Amino acid sequence: MIDVKLVKIGDVQTVMSNPDSKHNYFGWPTACRLQNGKIAVVASGFRLGHVCPFGKMVISYSEDEANTYTYPAPLIDTPLDDRDGGIVAFGKSGVIVTSFNNSAAFQRSSTDDPYLLSYIDTITEEEEKKYIGSTYRISHDCGTTFGEIRKSPVTIPHGPLEMPNGELLWIGRPYDHRNEKDCIKAYKLLENGKFELLGEIENVQNSNGETAVSCEPHSILLRDGSILTQIRVQQAGFFTIFQSKSSDGGRTWTTPRQILSDSGGAPPHLFRHSSGLLICTYGYRLAPYGVRVMFSRDEGETWDVDHDLYINNVSPDVGYPSTVELSDGSLVTIFYAIPAQGEKAKIMQQKWRFE
């Protein structure tokens, strides 16, 4: 176990909001450093609430080390509810942005608002068939322009994993999990745009033999070339993080083991600091609610957990943090939260360092 002290730098700042419109709910962000030095943040924005057909994937950029950002611009805007923004820089100039959406029927069952229902009724079967699923777009010029919307077989809130040989692995939950085996699966993106199934991570079961829901994983490469994947695992009274490892490129996996307490929080985002320290940020949805950090110096074998980075005291609608290292070695963690009673969720950030 290591003893790390977390030191906040300055106050919490707003990254994305839209206060002059009723479409002012933003959630589920991811941030990364691009190859040109910019920091990019993606999120689902311009929404009315947690489930909303107006949700669209948006992107903002910072050219001054997360001090200021461009106004969020739509990047994936299908007729459906585009959610959970992920972003990964790969290769010399590649950038992938990921999302997923919900069916019109699901959205209709989630609201009685005539404003929302009137829009949902305009979505045609042809439009839904074309866009429904786990979506992504690829840029080959550091996020300046992006190609067409494509689909992947799994949902991953923070994006895929680049391997040392340049391959891209999608390690996530099947989008169509109601009609196929519901577990975390690893796929490889092929040059022809199709996906090859590599392996599966076995589900977590409680003492009664009941299977918990495994979803929203995030993965990172370890120094020895193996893959460490942390997974949001939930059930009644159970909301925590498990982790599993693969030493053969995602084909076989160790039995998942629990990292946090039963209500310790999720989902995870893994990041390696230039010092070598592994950092995981995650949401905490019991009062007082917020964002927490854990650290590992032994490649994920042990973790120093539950360091509070942000305490909300307002709503459990908070979390999905991700972290970027700044040029001076300090860090910035981007997340979403409802900052005050009566307000809508915003994308926010906290700068910090560790000792």
N, C-alpha and C positions, 0 to 999 in steps of 0.2 A: 504494500500500500504506500502511496506517495502522499505527501502533505503539500498541497498547492493552495495558495491564497489568490482569490479572484478580486481584482481591483477595477472598479468601474471608472471610465473616463468621460466626464461630462454627463449631461442629461440625456434621457431618451429623446430621439428625434423622429419626426414623421418623414417617411420615404414616399408613400403614395396615399393620396386621399382625393376626394372630389366634393368639398364642402358646399359648393354652390348648386348642387343637384341632389335630387332624391336618389340618384344612382351613385351612392357614395359608400358602398360596402366593398372592402378589399380583403382578400384572404389567401392563405396557403402559398407563401412565397418561397423562392429559392434565389440565392445570390452566388455568383462565381466571378473569379478574375479571368478576363479574356486575355488572349495572346498579345493584344496591343496595349495592355496595361489598364484598360478601363475595367470598372466593376459593373456588371450587369445584374439587374434584379428583375425577375419575372413573378407574376402573381395573377390571380383571378380578380378582375376589377370591374368597376362600373356596374355593380350589382345592387339589388334592393335588400338582399339578405343572404342567409346561409344556403338556401336553395333558391335559385333564380334563373329563369331562362335568358336573362340579359347578360349573364356572366360571360366574360371574354378574357382570354389570356393576353396580358399586356406586359410591356417591357420598358424599363427605365435604365439609363446609363449614368455613371458618375465618372468624370475625368479628373476629379480632385480628391481622391482617396476617401470617398464616401462622405464628403462634406455637403455637396449638393448633387441633385439628380435631375435629369430631364423629365418632362411631364410624361406619364405613362402612355405608350402608344399601342393600339391593338395589334396582336401578332397572330393569334388563333381565335377567330370570331365566327364560329359556326352558328346555325340557327338554334342550337341546343345550349345547355348550361355548361360552359367550358370551365373546368375547375383545376386545382392543384398544379401550379406552375413549377416545372423542373427545368434546370438549365445546366449544361455541361459543355466546357470547352475541350476540344480534342484535336490532336494533330497540330499542324502549323497554323491553321486558320479556321478550323471547323468549330461550329457551335450547334448543339442540339437543344431545342426547347420542346418539352413534353407537357401533355395535359390529358384529361379525359372528360367525358360528358355523361349526362343522364338522359334517359329516354323521355319523350314528351309525356308518356303515361305516368312515369314516376313523378315528374314535376307537377303534373295535374293533381296527383294524389297528395301532394305536399302543401297545397295552398287552397284557400277559398277567396283569394284576392281577385276581384273581377279584372283589374288591370293586368295581372299576370296571366290569368286564364284566357283573356282575349288575345294576347300574343301567342300563347301556346297553341291555341286553336288555328293559328295561321300556318303552323309547321306541317308541311305535307309529308306523306309517307315516303316519297322519293327523296326529299331532303334528309329525313331522319335516317334512311337506309344509307345514304351517301356518307354521312358524317358521324353516326353513332359509333362510339368505341374509344379506345385509348389512342390519342393522336400525337403527332410530333411533326416538327419542321426542322430542316437542316440548312445552315448557312455555311458557306465556304470562304467567306470574306470577313471573319471576326464579328459576325452579327450585324453587318451592314444591310445585307439583303438575305432573304430566306426563300427556299424552294416551296413546293406544293405541300399541302397537308397530307400526311400519310398515317397509317395505323400500325400499332404494335399489338402483340397478344396480351401484354400485361400492363398494369398501372403501377407507376413508381413516382412518388411525389417529388423527388429531387433529381430524377434523370438517371441515365445509364452509366455504366462504368467502362472507362477505357483501359484495355489491357496493354502490357508492354509491347506486344506485337502489332498494336494498332486496332485490334478487334474491339468491337463495342458489345458489351453484355447488358441485356435488359434483365434485371433480377427483380421480379415483382409478383403481384397477385394477378391471376388471370382476369381479364376484363369480364369474360363470360363465365364467372365463377359459379353461377347457378346451374350451368349445363356441362361443366367439366370438373375434374378434381380440383377442389379448392385448397390449394397450398401455395407456398412460394415456389416459383419456377424460374430457372435460368435459361435464357435464350441468347443466341448469338445472331447479330444482324449480318446477313450475307451481302455480297457485292450486288446481287440482283434485287436487293430490297426485301427479300423474304427472310423469315426467321427460322433458325434451327434450334429445336429443344435440346438442351444439354443435360439438365438434371433437375431434381426437386429437393426441397428441404422438408423433412417430415413435419407434420403438424404437432402442436403442443397439446397434450391431454392432461386433464386434472386427475385427482385421485379417484374420481368416480368413472374414469374412462371417457369423459365427455371431451370432444374436440373444441378447442378455443379457436377464435378467428385470428388468423395470421395475415397481416397486411402491411402496407406502407413501409417496406424495408429500405434501408440504405446500405451501400457497400463501399469498401475501400480496399486498396491493395496494401498488403503488409510487406515488410522488407524482404521476406523470403519468397515473395511471389504468390503467396496464398491470398485468398479473398476472405475478408471478414465482413459478414452481413449481420446487421442488427435489424430486428423485426418488431413492429407493434403487434402485441398479442392482447386480445381482449375477450372478456366474458363478463357475466354478471359479477360485479364486485372485483373485477380483474382488469387492469389497464396498465400495462408494463412493457418492458423491453426484454426480449430474448436475443441471443446471438448464436450464429453458426459459422463454421469455417469450411472452405474448400481448398484443397491442395492440388487439384487437378483441373483448374480452369473452369469450375462451376459444374462439373459432372457428378461428383459425389460430395456429400456434406456431412459434417458431424451433427450429432443430435443436439438440437437447440437447448441452450441453458439460460436460466433466468439471471438477469443482471441487476435489476432494480427490485424493490419491494412490490407486492401485489398491486398497489395503486401508485407506483413510483412515477408514472408518466410515459409519454410517447407522443408522436413518432420521433425516431432518431435522425440525426444528421452527423456523419462522421467526417473529420477533417484532420489532416496532419500539419502541425505547425513546423516552421523551418528548424526549430530546435529538436525535432523528432517526436515531440509530445503528441499523442493521439488525443483529440478532443471530440466529445460528442455533446451536442446541444439537443434539448428535448423539451416538450411542453409538459406542464404539470397542471392537472385539471381538478384538483381538490382545493378548497379554500386554503390559502389566500390566492391561489391560481398564479400562473406565471410561466417563466422560462428558466430552466436549470442547465447546468453544465456538469459533465464528468470528465475525468482525465485518466490516461493510462500511459505509463512509461515502459510497459512490457508487452507491447503489441496486442493489447486487448485481453491479456490473461487476467489481470485484475484492474479494477476501476475505483477511483476516488470519486464518489458520487454526490449528487444533491447539493451543488453549489448554486445558490440563487443569483441569477443575473438580472431578472426582472420580476417584480411582484405586482400583480394587477389589482387585487382586492375589488374587482368589479364583476367579472364574468368568466366562466370556464371556457368561453369561446375565444381561445388564445393558443398560440403555439406555432408549430411548424417552423422552428428556427433553422437557420443555416448560417455558416460562419465563413468569413474571408479574412486572410491575413493582410494587414496594411504594410506599407513600405518600411515603417519603423519597427516592425515586429509586433505591434499591438494588433488587436482584432476588432472586427465589427460583426455583430450577430444581428441578422434581419429576421423578423417574425411578424405575426399579425396579432392584434388585440383590440378590444373595445376599451378605449382609454378612460371613459367616464360614463356614468349612467345617462341614458338617453342618446348617446352617440352611436354611430355605426363603426364597424371594424376598420382599422387602418393598417397599412404596412408601416412598421416602425423599426428602429434600430437602436442598439446600445453598443458603444465602443468600450473596450476593456483591455486589460492585460492580466498576466498572471505572474506570481512570484513563487 
